[in-house]
């Protein structure tokens, strides 16, 4: 088990830069794909990205939207795309209209409502798929998928010449495989794990774990639409993810204390794949 050193963390080819601390800030970017999950207060590392996936409208996750829009306008960038719950689109639009009055400047922005199972193209090999989460207000999580093409299983015994012949006849010889690579939950109760089958199969699962000990109970967590580590531990065996990244940890736990608690509480067989993402 480890605490991410600073805001940077990577696993295999996937690189992340961000921060996540309950009630304070959550914005985790994937710079190589020019996207971010949530925006916190709108930090400098977000300002050149193109796509923002907003889990819900609480300030520690979404307050930076107007600032990012303003900075993109000031630096003559194209308008970013903000994907967000439908219920957030109208209020955020109204907020931007008020800022336009304050600044006497008209902004370009693109607020795109999402619903469960929507797919958003990132590039020819990647897309993001939306899944429902359970929080105090409308909320969604997002999974980055990677696609690959492989020869159709029913053609496995054919020779190269036979496969080429089928291609010449216009037959599709490949089938597309969809691989869940990175899942980000935002704020949610534990029920998100069962909302879609691909979540537990994601190579990297970034999930909230706000409370880590008996200072707060499961009931306390659920009252505010959050997840307690006591709900996660019994389900570690069924989570297939190679890396489980705990985000949104309460500010009552300094990183060293969180690490100490989790090293004691996480079963030894799972410790090597559990990571604490920092918020400070």
N, C-alpha and C positions, 0 to 999 in steps of 0.2 A: 504494500500500500504506500502511496506517496501523495504529497501535496505538490501541486504544480509550482515550479519556481517562477514567480512573476506571472505575467499575463500570457506568456507563450507556452503552448503545449502542442505536441504532435504525436501522431501514432501512424506508423507506416507512412503513406504518402499524404496523409491529411494533416494540415496545419491549422492551428486555432490561435486566436489572439483575443483576449477579453477579460472580463471580470464578472463575478456573480456573488452577491451578498444579499441575503434576505432583507427586503424592505428598503434597501439602499441603492443597488445597481445590478442590472443584468444586461449584458451585451456581449455576445460571443461571436466573433467574426471568423469567416473562412476566407482570408484575403485572396488566395489563389483562384477562388471561384467568384470573387467580388460580391459576396453576400454576407449578411449577418442575421443571427437569430436575436431579436430584440435590440434595443438601441440605448437603454439606460438614459443618461442625460445628454447623449450626443457627443461622444468623445472624439478626439482628433483621428484616431485610427479608423473611424467609420466614414469619414467625410468624402472619400473617393469611391466608395462601394456603390454598386448599382441596384442591388435587390435587398430588401429588408423584410424579414418575416417576423411579424409582431404577434406574440402569443396572446396578449390581452392588453387592456388599456391602463393598468395601474402605472403610476408615475415612475416607479423604479425600473420599469420595462419600456415605457413608451414616451417619457417626457422629452426625449431628445429629437423627436420627429420634426417640430418646427425649426429647431436650430440646424439640423442637417439640411433641410430644404433651403434655409437662408444662406448657409455656407456654399451650397452648390450653386445658388444663383449668383453669389458674389464672385465665385471663381469661374463663372460661365460654363459650368458643367450641364449636361443634359439632366432633365428631371429624373430622380430616382423612382423606383417602383416600390411601394410599401404595400405588402400583403397583410391583411388584418381581418379580424372578425367583422362581420357585416354591421353589427351594432356599433362599431367604433368609427365607421366611415363618416357618418353625418356629424357627430360631435367634433371629430378631428378637422373636418372641412370647415365647420363653424369657427373653430379655434384659429385656423389659418386665415379666414376672412377677417377676424378681429385683428390679427397681427398685421394684415395688410393695411387696415385702417390706422393702426398705431404707427407703422413705418412708412405709410404712404407709398407703398410699393406692391405691385401685383406679382404673386409667385406662381410658378408652374410646379405642380405636384401631381402624383398619380397614386391615389388610394384605391386599392383593388380588394373588394370583399372576397373572402374565401369561405368555403364550406367543406365539411368532411369529405375526403377522397378526391378533392381537386388535385390536379397535377400541373405544376408550373415548370416549364422548360428552363434549364440553366444553360446547357450547351448540347451538342449532339450525343453526348454520352451520359449526361446527368439530368435529373429532374428532381423536384421536391414534391412530396405528396403530403397532404394535410390529414391529420387525424384529430378526433375530438378529445378534449381533456375535461376534467371536472374541477372547476374553481368557483369562486363566489360570483364571478361575472362570466360572460361568454368568453371561452378560451379555446385555443387550439395548439397542438404540437405539430412539428414538421419533421419529415424524414427525407434525407438526401439519398436518392437511389442512383446506382450506376448500372448502365446497361452493357451487355456484351452479346455478341452473336456467336453461335456455335452450330455445327452441322446438325440437322434434324436427326433425332434419335433413330427414326425409322430408316434412315439412309446410311447408318453406320457401317454396314457391310459392303457398300458399293465401292468400286474402284474409282480412282481419280477421273478416268476417262468417262465413266458412267455419270459421275456428278457433273462434269463439264457439259455432257450431252443434255442433262436436265436443265442446266442453266441456259443453254442455247435455245431450248424450247420455251423459255420464259418462266420456268418453275422456280419458286423460291426454295432454295435448298437449306437455308439457315433458319434457326429460330432464335428469337430474342429472349435473353434471360435478364431478369430484374433483380438486382442485389441491394438490399437495404444496408447502407453504409453508416450513416450518421443520423441518429434520432435526438431531437431536442424537445423537451417537454414544456418548458416554461413552468408556471405555477400550476400544480394539480394535485388532486388526491390520487391514491394508489390505483384507483380504477382504470386509469389510462392504460395500464399494462395489458388489460384484456380488451381494449377497444378495437385493436386491429392486430392480426396475427403476425405481421412483419416486425412489430416493435421489439419484441423479445429476441428476434433474430438479427437485429442490427449489429453490425460489427462494433460500433461505438454507440453507447446509450448514455446521453447526457440527461440525467433525471434529478428532479429536486429531492432534497432530503433536508428539510428545514430544521428539524429537531433530532438530537442525537442521544439524549439520555432522559432520565426520569424527571428532570426539572420541568419538562412539559410532556403531557401524556398524548396518546394517540387521539383522544377526544379533543384535546386542545388543538392539535394539528388540523383535524377534520373540521372543527368549528370555523377555521379561517381558510379552508380549501387547500390545505397543504398535506405533505407526507412526512411521517415519522420514520426513523430508521427501523423501529420495531416492526413496521409493516413491510419493509424491504427485505430484511434478513431472512424471514421464512420463505421468500420467493427467489432467493439467489440461485437455487438449483435449477429453476425453470428458465432463468434468463440466460440465453445463449451468447450474449455479447462478449466479445474478447476484452473490451474495456467498459467499465461502468463508471461514469464520471459524475460524481455527486456535486450538484450545483445548488445555489440558493440556500446555503447553510446559514443559520441564524448568526447575527453579529455577536451574540453572547458567547460564541465559541471562537477564541483566537485559533489560528491555523494549527499551532502546536498542540493545543488542547483537543481540537477536533481529531487530529491524527492519533493522539494518545487514546481517546475514547474509542475510535473505530478500530484501532489495532487490537484493542481488548475485546471488542464486541463482534467484529466480523469473523466468521469461521476461517480458520487458517487456510483451507483449500480455496477460498475465494479472495484472499487479501491481495494477491499479486495482480488482480485485474480491477481493483477498486482505486479510483483516483479522486482526490478532493480538488475542485477548481477554486482558486482564490478569489476573494472579493475585495482585497485591499491592495 
